[in-house]
């Protein structure tokens, strides 16, 4: 058993992560960041949960670039092939569940 206080987690660099679990090839990681990630496409599905802070999620849907503000408790699901990037407003802590080894 392990308890993690997400609000207390920080990393040495933007998008640094704490590996929480790897179950049947699916990883669960806690990320901390105060800087934007880059445009990318995962090679699998991704669940992105904002635990603390706010994150503007930029994504492409039907050939159009869109964005949504995600707040604590909001969840973004990226299906296979969804181009996206996350841009925190200040510091944010995010739980990411995805295929092991994904970007």
ABEGO torsion letter per residue (X at the ends): XBBBBAAABBBABBGBBBBABBBGGBBBBBBBBABBBBBBBBABBBBBBBABEBBBBBBBBGGBBBBBBBBBGBBBBBBBGBBBBBBBBEBBBBBBBBBBGBX
